[in-house]
Amino acid sequence: MTGVAVVTGAAQGIGRRTAEVLAEAGFTLVLLDLQPIVDFPHPVGLAHQGDLTDESAVARVAALVGEEFGRVDVVVNNAGIANIGPAEELDPRTWRRVLEVNLTAPFLVSQAFGRMMLAQRAGSIVNIASVAGLRGVADRSAYNASKHGLVGLTRTLAAEWGGRGVRVNAVCPGWVKTPMDVASQGEGAYGDEDITDHVPLGRFASPDDIAQAVAFLADPARSGFINGTALSVDGGWYGDGSWQSLRLSTRDR
């Protein structure tokens, strides 16, 4: 594969590993994050530090990519934040921030770069949603709502843009060993066994598990007729129905 790939949330975790895999596949990288991207092991075409919930900032980056490279072939909307706590105690400002980062930012990025893809009549957008965007889990009302919305956005853009050459899909990870997970466990929200006991494969996902799924959906030679799907990469968790009764909460432990 060759072309230009934009990856958001590329400083760590899933985003960083996805960028590495795409670089290894031959893509020129445009890496976006709110924090600096340091010690990246491959050449980077463009790295930008900024807030993707800012419409004007996203527009400036898209214009810069257009001027520098003339096209964009893959967009991976990975940047996201978590929030854990009972719905009745959730601060509305936190609710809004989670939806801004996890749903509004992917829309703005997809819109800005999607216009370029529509003009060239080719491209693939991959949104990193979650199995929490397919079912509910206690004490994550804002996160679940944002990821359900992202799955809905994926399906809508796929319907609008698929006939014009732009495929839009989502990857829905289960629990992944990333800094986000470490931070949540550090707050006492859950332990490893709360996750692995519900996963038929008996382990967390790794960032590489998710990155390889993204690379598959980014490649038109391998996934050219896949559009509007929400691909679960969760070790069988979603499929076995465990989410229907799952509660990951310090109140229940």
N, C-alpha and C positions, 0 to 999 in steps of 0.2 A: 504494500500500500504506500502511496505517496500523497502529498497534499498538505493542507494547513489545518491543524487541529487546535481548537480553543478549549481549554480545560479550566473551569473555575474551582476555587478551593484547592489549588494545586500545591500548597505549601506542605501538606502533611496527609497522612492517612490514605483514604481511597483515591483522592484527587492526585496525590503525588505518584502513587503506584500506577494509576491510569495513564498519567503523563509519561512515565517511564516506558510503559508497554507500547504506547503509541509512537514514542520516539524510536524504540527498537524496531517498529514496523515501518519506519521511514518517514513519518510525518514531521513537518516543521511545526514547532510548538509555539502557541501563544498561551502563556500561563497567567492566570488572574487570581488574586487573593487579597484579603484585607490585611494580612500580615506578610512580611517579606519572605521571598522564596530563596532559600540559601542552600549552597552545596548541592545543587541539582547535578546529577551525574551525566547529563547529556547536553549538547548544545541547545540553546533556547533562542527562537527567533525573536520573541518579544515577551517581556515579563512586566506586569503592571500591578501595582499595589493600590487598592482603592475599594470603595464601598459600592457593591453592585446593586444596592437598592436605590442608588442615585441615578435617575434616568439620564441626566446630562453626562455623567461620568461614563456610563455604558455607551452612550452615543459617541463620545470622544474616542473611546477605545476601538469601537467598530470602524469609525472613520480612519483611524490610524492603521488598523489592519488592512483596510481596503487600499489605502495609499501604499503601504509597505509591500503587500503580497498580491493584491488584486483579486483575491478570492478567499473563501473559507470552505472547507470540505466537511469538517466534523466539529460539532459543538457538544461538549459534555458539561451539563449543568450539575455540578457536584456540591458546590458550597452550601453548607447548611449548619444549623445550630439545634441543640436539643434543649428541652425543658422538662423537668420532672416535678410533679406535685399535684395535689388534688385540685380538681376543677373549681371547687368552691373557694379556694384560696388564691387562685391565679390572678395576678395583677393584670388589668387590661392592657397596660403598656407592654408587659412581657408578651401577652397574646399577640399584639400587633407586631412586635419586633420579630417573633418567630415566623409569622406569616409573611412579613416583608422579606426576610432573608430566604426562607424556604420555598416561597411561592411567587411573590412579586418579582424578585430578582431573576429567577429562571424565565419568567415571562418577558422581562425587559431584554435579557440576553438573547433569548430565542427570537424575539421580534427584531432586534437590531441586526443580528447575523442572519436570521431567516430571510430578511429582505435581500441580502447578498446572494444567498442560496437560491432564492426564487428567480433572481435575475439570471443566474447561471444555469438554472433548471437542474440542479443536482446538489445533494448534500444529505447529511445524516445528523440529527440531533438526538442525543441520548440523555435523558433526565435520570438522575439518581434519586429515586423515590424510596420506598421502604415497604416491607411487608406490613408495616403499620399504616400504609396507605391503602391496604386491601382489607384489613380487619382492624378492630380496635384493641387497645391495651390500656389498662387502667393507669391513671396519673400522668397521662401525656396528651391532654386534650388539644393543646395548641399544635404540638408536633404531629399528632395523628391527623388533625384537620388540614394542616399544611401539606402533608404527604398525600392524603386523599385528593386534595385539590390539584397537586402536581400530576397525579395519574389522570385526572380528568382533563387537565390542560394537554397532556400528552396525546390523549385520544382525540381531542378536538383539533389540535394542530395537524395530527395525522390525517384526519378527514379533510381538512381544508387544503393542505399542502401536498398530500401524497400524489395527487394527479398532476402536480406541477414539478415533480422531480425531487421533492424533499421528504425523506422519511423521518418520522418522529416516533421514538420508542422510549420506554422506561425500563430501568433495572431496579428491582425491588429487593435489596439485601435483607437478610436476617441480621442478627447481631454480629458485628464485625469488631475485631480487636484493633482499635484505633485510639488516638488520644481522647476522642469524645467518650468512648467507653471507659477509659481509665478515669476521666474526670467524674463521670456518673457514679462509678463504683467508689471513688474516693469520698463521695458525699453520702455513702452508705445506702444507695438506692437499691442495689442488688449485688449478688455475688456470682462468680462463674457458674456455680452449680444451678442457679436459677435459670440460666440460659441453656447450658448443655443438657440438662435433664429433659428439656423439651425438644431437642434436635435429634432426629433419627440418626444422623451421622455422628452425633456425640461430640461436637466441637463447635467453636466459633468459626465464622468465615474469616478468611484473611483478606487484606486489601487486594492481593493478587487474584483471588477468586472473583471479585467484583470487576477488577480491571480486565480480566480475560473476557468476561461477558460483554463489557463495553466494547472491546476491540472487535468482537464478533459482530455486534450490531452496527459498528462503524464501517464495516467492510462490505461494500455492495456486492462483491463477488461471492460472499458467503451468506449474506442476509438480505439480498436485494429485494425479496418479496415479503419481507417482514416489516410491517408498518402498523403502529397503534397498539403494539403489545406491551404488557407489563410483565416482564420476565422475573419470576421469583428466583433468587439465588440465596437459599436459606437452609440447605441441608435437609429439606423435606418438612420443615416446621409448619409452613402454611398449609401444605397439603394434608397433614395428618389431623387437622382440626384443633390442635392444642391452643390456638389463640382464642378460641371461644371462651375458655375459662381462665385464661392466664391473668394473674395479677402480679406485677413486679412492684412491690411497695414495701417500705419499711414498716408500715402499719400492719402488714400481714405476716411479718417474719418474726 
